[in-house]
Protein backbone atom coordinates (compact mmCIF):
# COMPACT_ATOMS: atom_id res chain seq x y z
CA UNK A 1 0.00 0.00 0.00
CA UNK A 2 1.47 3.39 -0.91
CA UNK A 3 2.00 5.68 2.06
CA UNK A 4 1.33 8.97 0.30
CA UNK A 5 -1.19 8.24 -2.45
CA UNK A 6 -4.45 6.49 -3.20
CA UNK A 7 -4.82 3.61 -5.65
CA UNK A 8 -8.02 4.02 -7.65
CA UNK A 9 -7.66 0.93 -9.86
CA UNK A 10 -6.13 -2.38 -8.82
CA UNK A 11 -5.58 -5.28 -11.23
CA UNK A 12 -5.61 -8.43 -9.09
CA UNK A 13 -2.78 -10.72 -10.23
CA UNK A 14 -4.50 -13.79 -8.74
CA UNK A 15 -7.88 -13.57 -10.47
CA UNK A 16 -7.49 -10.77 -13.01
CA UNK A 17 -10.32 -8.67 -11.52
CA UNK A 18 -10.15 -4.90 -11.80
CA UNK A 19 -11.08 -3.36 -8.47
CA UNK A 20 -12.20 0.25 -8.19
CA UNK A 21 -13.26 2.14 -5.06
CA UNK A 22 -16.82 1.87 -3.85
CA UNK A 23 -18.86 5.06 -4.00
CA UNK A 24 -17.69 7.49 -1.33
CA UNK A 25 -14.26 5.87 -0.85
CA UNK A 26 -11.03 7.40 -2.14
CA UNK A 27 -9.24 4.19 -3.10
CA UNK A 28 -9.40 0.41 -3.29
CA UNK A 29 -7.67 0.04 0.10
CA UNK A 30 -10.44 2.03 1.81
CA UNK A 31 -13.11 -0.04 0.05
CA UNK A 32 -11.67 -3.55 0.37
CA UNK A 33 -8.82 -3.45 2.89
CA UNK A 34 -8.86 -4.13 6.61
CA UNK A 35 -7.75 -0.56 7.35
CA UNK A 36 -8.10 2.68 5.38
CA UNK A 37 -5.17 3.99 3.35
CA UNK A 38 -2.45 6.04 5.11
CA UNK A 39 -3.63 9.43 3.72
CA UNK A 40 -7.08 8.82 5.25
CA UNK A 41 -5.58 7.50 8.50
CA UNK A 42 -3.51 10.69 8.81
CA UNK A 43 -6.68 12.81 8.60
CA UNK A 44 -8.43 10.86 11.39
CA UNK A 45 -7.80 11.72 15.00
CA UNK A 46 -8.48 8.78 17.27
CA UNK A 47 -10.26 9.63 20.51
CA UNK A 48 -10.49 13.33 19.62
CA UNK A 49 -14.26 13.56 19.87
CA UNK A 50 -15.65 15.43 22.89
CA UNK A 51 -17.22 13.32 25.63
C-alpha positions in Angstrom: 0.0 0.0 0.0 1.5 3.4 -0.9 2.0 5.7 2.1 1.3 9.0 0.3 -1.2 8.2 -2.4 -4.4 6.5 -3.2 -4.8 3.6 -5.7 -8.0 4.0 -7.7 -7.7 0.9 -9.9 -6.1 -2.4 -8.8 -5.6 -5.3 -11.2 -5.6 -8.4 -9.1 -2.8 -10.7 -10.2 -4.5 -13.8 -8.7 -7.9 -13.6 -10.5 -7.5 -10.8 -13.0 -10.3 -8.7 -11.5 -10.1 -4.9 -11.8 -11.1 -3.4 -8.5 -12.2 0.2 -8.2 -13.3 2.1 -5.1 -16.8 1.9 -3.8 -18.9 5.1 -4.0 -17.7 7.5 -1.3 -14.3 5.9 -0.8 -11.0 7.4 -2.1 -9.2 4.2 -3.1 -9.4 0.4 -3.3 -7.7 0.0 0.1 -10.4 2.0 1.8 -13.1 0.0 0.1 -11.7 -3.6 0.4 -8.8 -3.4 2.9 -8.9 -4.1 6.6 -7.7 -0.6 7.3 -8.1 2.7 5.4 -5.2 4.0 3.3 -2.4 6.0 5.1 -3.6 9.4 3.7 -7.1 8.8 5.2 -5.6 7.5 8.5 -3.5 10.7 8.8 -6.7 12.8 8.6 -8.4 10.9 11.4 -7.8 11.7 15.0 -8.5 8.8 17.3 -10.3 9.6 20.5 -10.5 13.3 19.6 -14.3 13.6 19.9 -15.6 15.4 22.9 -17.2 13.3 25.6 
